[in-house]
Amino acid sequence: MEIYKDINNDSHVTHYEVGDIYIRVKFNGTAKIYTYSYYGKAGKFHVDRMKILARSGDGLNSYINRNVKFSYD
């Protein structure tokens, strides 16, 4: 997994992994890794947006909380 840059130092996301049809996210304070996929509850639109945010190092935690909080596989 890659370290999430968190350019504003305000995120609970610590790591992420991008695959062709998924993104996996690890949050501070938990060992669990959350997978969001095209074919799961999150869907392609949200997963693609999350990939962009993860690579940019900003906004991923907020996006998850607003749009896909409980839509992990």
N, C-alpha and C positions, 0 to 999 in steps of 0.2 A: 504494500500500500504506500501511496505517496503522502507526504506530510502536507496538510492543508495550510496554505500561506497565511490566511487570516490577516490580510493587510491592515485592517482596522483594530485588530486585537480584541474583538468583541464576540467571537463565535464559540459555540460549544463543539463544533466540528474539529477533530484533530487530524484525521486521515481520510483518504478516499482512494478508490480504485475504479477506473473506468474500463468497461468492456464494450464489446460491440452492441449489446442489447441491454446493458445494465450499468448501474453505478452502485458501489458499495460505500457506505459511510460509517465511520467510527466517531463516537462522541466522547467528550471528556467525561470521566467518572464512570464509564461502563466498559466492560470487556466485549459486549455484544457488538456485532457488525450487522448493520441494516442494509439489505439489498433491495433496490428499487429497479424494476425491470419493465421492458416494453410490454410483456405479456402478463404481467402482474397487475395489481390494482393501480399503480402509478401511471402506467401507459407511456407510450413513446414521446408525446409532447413534453410531459414533465421531466422524464429522464433526460431527454436531449437538453432541456434548459438547465437541469442540474449539472450536467457535464460541463457546460459552458461556465457556470458559476464556480464550480470546483476548480477548473483550470485557471480562472481569473483570480482566485483566492479571496473573493468577496461576495457576500450575499447568500451563500448556500444555506446556512442555518435558518435564516429568516424565511427563505423560500420554502424550505421543508416545513417549517412551522405553519406557514400560511396555506400551503397547497397540498402537501402529501404526508403530513405527520404520521398518520396511521395506515398509509398505503404501501408499506413495505411488504415484501414477499414472505 
